[in-house]
């Protein structure tokens, strides 16, 4: 039996928090994240992970009961601010 995988899985772990992300290779601008902590994507660690993923993919989603959902607007806005600050400081792009 032959299997073909078209995705990359990422695992980010700090202290008690784990964030996983899956990036399907046929969807180059999208990545889906899932978190195991109650704080979810609000922690400093999660924000750093989102910046890293946001620098690579323009669309970050989360799995939900009815399929994938976009990030809540407050988190997405904070992510955009942090990416812009990172680009400004590093001179990237």
PERAQUI-V926334 format. One record per backbone hydrogen bond with DSSP energy under -0.5 kcal/mol. NH is the residue of the N-H (numbers start at 1). CO is the residue of the C=O. Records with the same first field share a line. If there is no record, write none. Layout:
BEGIN
NH: CO ; CO
END
This chain:
BEGIN
8: 23
10: 21
12: 19
14: 17
17: 14
19: 12
20: 34
21: 10
22: 32
23: 8
24: 22
25: 6
26: 6
27: 24
30: 27
31: 59
32: 22
33: 61
34: 20
36: 18
42: 39
43: 40
47: 43
48: 44
49: 45
50: 46
51: 47
52: 48
53: 49
54: 50
55: 51
56: 52 ; 53
57: 53
59: 29
60: 58
61: 31 ; 59
62: 69
63: 33
64: 67
67: 64
69: 62
71: 60
76: 72
77: 73
78: 74
79: 75
80: 76
81: 77
82: 78
83: 79
84: 80
85: 81
86: 82
87: 83
88: 84
89: 85
90: 86
91: 87
92: 87
END
